[in-house]
Amino acid sequence: MAVETGEFADLDFEEAYRRLQDVVEQLERGNLPLQDSLALFETGTGLVRRCSAVLSQAELKITVLTKELDAEVNHERRRAGSFAAASPDDEDEA
């Protein structure tokens, strides 16, 4: 999955989020002319897209890593289980 490109492509999540917070604060003050407010809103939507794209990529990476880890753990459990089943010690105890 590609991370959002465009005007904010070079920003990491933390910087994009900080800038987004600044935009929200400016808009909440409500003392800007309409054109400035619209420009800030447009900037904010770009920052939201960037944050969302970075978070989506992180979520995908976590999902992949978790699946890989689960597969490794399951493989080791099966392997350990097959060794235990083949162990001569178990036959002596029976």
C-alpha positions in Angstrom: 0.0 0.0 0.0 1.4 3.3 -1.0 1.4 6.2 1.4 -0.5 9.3 0.3 1.6 11.4 -2.1 1.3 15.1 -2.8 1.9 18.3 -0.9 2.4 16.5 2.4 4.1 13.4 1.3 7.4 14.3 3.0 5.7 14.7 6.5 5.9 11.9 9.0 2.8 11.3 11.1 3.7 13.4 14.0 4.5 16.5 12.0 1.3 16.1 9.9 -0.7 15.7 13.0 0.9 18.7 14.7 0.2 20.9 11.6 -3.4 19.6 11.5 -3.9 20.6 15.2 -2.6 24.1 14.3 -5.1 24.3 11.4 -8.0 23.2 13.6 -7.0 25.8 16.3 -6.9 28.6 13.7 -10.3 27.5 12.2 -11.9 27.3 15.7 -10.9 30.9 16.5 -13.3 31.9 13.7 -11.7 35.3 13.1 -10.5 34.6 9.5 -12.0 35.7 6.2 -13.9 33.1 4.4 -11.3 32.6 1.7 -8.6 32.1 4.3 -10.8 29.6 6.2 -11.4 27.7 3.0 -7.7 27.5 2.2 -7.0 26.3 5.8 -9.8 23.7 5.5 -8.3 22.5 2.3 -4.9 22.2 3.9 -6.5 20.4 6.8 -8.1 17.8 4.5 -4.7 17.1 2.9 -3.2 16.7 6.4 -6.0 14.3 7.4 -5.4 12.2 4.2 -1.7 12.1 5.0 -2.3 11.0 8.6 -4.8 8.4 7.5 -2.5 7.0 4.9 0.4 6.7 7.3 -1.8 5.1 9.9 -3.2 2.7 7.3 0.3 1.7 6.3 1.2 1.1 9.9 -1.9 -1.0 10.5 -1.1 -3.1 7.5 2.4 -3.6 8.6 1.3 -4.7 12.1 -1.2 -7.1 10.5 1.4 -8.7 8.3 3.9 -8.9 11.2 1.3 -10.5 13.5 0.3 -13.0 10.9 4.0 -13.9 10.3 4.5 -14.3 14.0 1.4 -16.4 14.4 2.5 -18.7 11.6 6.0 -19.1 13.2 4.5 -19.8 16.6 2.1 -22.4 15.1 4.9 -24.0 13.2 7.0 -24.3 16.4 4.1 -25.7 18.3 3.4 -28.3 15.6 7.1 -29.1 15.5 7.3 -29.4 19.3 4.2 -31.5 19.3 5.6 -33.9 16.7 8.8 -34.3 18.8 6.8 -35.0 21.9 4.6 -37.5 20.2 7.7 -39.4 18.9 9.5 -39.3 22.2 10.4 -42.7 23.6 10.0 -41.4 27.1 6.2 -41.2 26.6 6.1 -44.9 25.6 7.9 -45.9 28.8 5.4 -44.0 31.0 2.4 -45.8 29.4 
